[in-house]
Amino acid sequence: MKACIMCGGEGTRLRPLTFARPKPSIPILNKPSVVHLIEHLSKEGFNDIVITLGYMAEKIEEELGDGRIFGVHIDYVYEKDRLGTAGGVKNAEEYLRGSPFIILGGDHVLNLNLREMFRFHEMTDALVTIGLLSIDDPREFGIADMNVNNRIHRFLEKPGPGEIFSNLASTGIYVCDPEIFDWIPSNKKYDFAKDLFPDLLAKKRKINGILARGKWTDVGSPQAYRQAQRWMLESLPGTTIEGHFKTQDARIKGPVSFSHNVSVGSNSAIVGPIVIGENTTIGDNVLIGPYTAIGSNCVINNDSRILSSYIFNDITIGRNSNVSGSTIDNGTKVGNDCSLENGTVIGPNVTIENDVTVHSNVRVWPDVLIPSKSKVKDDIFNDAYM
């Protein structure tokens, strides 16, 4: 079975996390989110994969290679110009012609039964089958009006007030017949939701929907990213320790996953679900609370508290600092007696000096220095990254 993964976007809503990497390379449980997606596709039997690339394309290709490590074969198609979702897939037509294929976004995090969706499509005469989920607030998605026989009669992208005729939201997962390429113009910006689906419906061509079961999100915002990390942590099967682990009298309650050479100091408490990467040192009297992921080569100094936070690689947290519901990118240093409040997003290589408070939902761009005793209430930008 064939799959096409769209990885062309810049991920502007996720900045500052997408200055150093493309959106599909943002880590979830300490490995790129697109790796989780490839592993899931492989498990579901999709072993022939095409990836459309744009922003920072080389990083994705470096991470995935030819795919054999995941039990799949991967081809790459580069976009010179932004062609939209359908236009980008049209650019990969030579690899997808000949049989039905499934399309996903490179920022999708999911545990859906994709094989079931694919088989359902094969049993129908629809050009496209759209994976749908019933959600509380569908305003940021395309919505579909589907009858009892799975036929979609209306589709509207990002409905406004008074236009929400359904709460069946498109996941952006489509199973397509190769005939779909006849409907997509070449070398032109063209989207599935905005252009192709309305055109197909206007010409009475059949589009089906299928109600997906399970969990799905597109990691398009810091809030969605935190949600994805959280439910991936919830799925940890138990406690695993890879390689050397050192502790004195710490209290550890699973599920936790420790990589090689993790050290936890005296009287510290680790309460899962938690993932900690290799060569990371946790000091004395440190509390690390549930739903936390800490990367490799990090140092969490004495008396600090890390709660529901996502800390990447090569990060230092000073003494007696509190990090709650925060995301911190590679190479950042947080001083002593600091407080990072819920929803803060700190870019790479930031230096936060001692006794700093960063208020909720503040974003800090890369390579910024925040002086001691600062109270940061607004986003801090760096002109070099604008």
Residue, then its C-alpha position, 0 to 999 in steps of 0.5 A: m500500500k502506498a502513502c504520501i506524506m506532505c512535509g512542505g510547510e514552514g510551521t510559522r504558528l509553532r515558532p520559535l520551535t521551527f527556526a532550527r527544524p521543520k515542523p515534522s522534525i519537532p521531537i515527541l518523546n525525544k524523537p521527530s514526530v514524523v518518525h512516529l508517523i512512519e513507524h505507524l504507517s509501517k505497522e499498518g502495512f504502508n511500505d511504499i512512501v513518498i514524502t513531499l518536501g519544502y522548508m528545511a527539506e534536507k533535515i527530514e531526509e537526513e532523519l529518515g534516509d531511504g526508510r529501510i530502518f523502519g521497514v519501508h521504502i521512501d522516495y522524496v519529491y522537492e517543491k521549488d515553489r509552494l504548490g498547495t496541498a493538492g499541487g504538492v501531491k500532483n508533483a509526486e504523481e510519477y510515484l503514486r500513479g497506478s493504484p490507490f494511495i493514502i495522503l497524510g500531513g507530516d505533522h500528524v500524530l495519530n493512532l488511527n486504523l489507517r488500513e481500515m480507511f484504505r480498505f473501505h475506500e477500495m470497496t467504494d467507487a468514490l474518487v476520494t475518501i476523507g477521514l473524519l472526526s467528530i470534535d467540539d470546535p471545528r472552526e479551524f478545520g474543514i467540515a463535511d456534511m455526510n449522510v448515512n451511506n458515507r456520501i459527502h454532500r457539502f464541504l467547507e474549509k474553516p467555517g465562520p459563525g453561522e456556517i458550522f453545519s456539522n462537527l465532522a472535521s477533516t483530519g487531512i487524511y485522504v485515500c485517493d484513486p489515481e484518477i484524482f491527478d486528472w483533476i489537479p492542474s500542474n505547476k499551479k497552487y491548488d489545495f484539496a480542501k479549498d479547491l479540489f473538493p468543491d470542484l468535485l462536488a460541483k461536478k457531482r463526483k463522489i466523495n466519501g467520508i469515514l468516521a475515524r476511531g482513535k486519537w489524532t492531532d496535527v501539531g500546528s500550534p504549541q497547544a496541539y503540540r502539548q496535547a500530542q506529547r501528553w497522549m503519547l506519554e499516556s500510551l507508555p507501556g510501563t517502565t523501561i531503562e536502557g543501559h546504565f542508570k544511577t540513583q541514590d534514594a530517589r522515589i520513582k513511580g512509573p511509567v517512565s522511560f530512561s535512556h542510557n546514562v541517566s542519573v537521579g540525585s538524592n531525595s528526588a521524585i520522578v512521577g510518570p508518565i515521563v521520558i528522559g533522554e541519555n546522559t541527563t543528570i537530575g540533581d538532589n531534591v528535584l521533583i519531576g511531575p507527570y507528562t514531562a519529556i526531557g531530552s539528552n545531555c540535560v542538567i536539572n539542578n538541585d531543588s528544581r521542579i519540572l511539571s508537565s513540560y517538554i525540554f529538548n536537548d543540551i538544556t540546563i535548569g538552575r537551582n530552585s527553578n520552577v518550569s510548569g507546562s513549558t516547552i524549551d528548545n535546544g541549548t537554552k540555559v535557565g538560571n537559578d530561582c526562575s519561574l517559567e509559567n504555563g504555556t511558555v515556549i522558549g526558543p533555542n540557545v536562549t540564556i535566562e539569568n537568575d531570578v527571572t519570571v516568564h509569564s504564561n503563554v509568552r514566546v521567546w525567540p532564539d539567541v535572546l538574553i533575558p537579564s536577572k530579575s526580569k518579569v517577562k510579560d510579552d513575547i521577546f523577538n530577535d530581529a535576526y529571525m524575523 
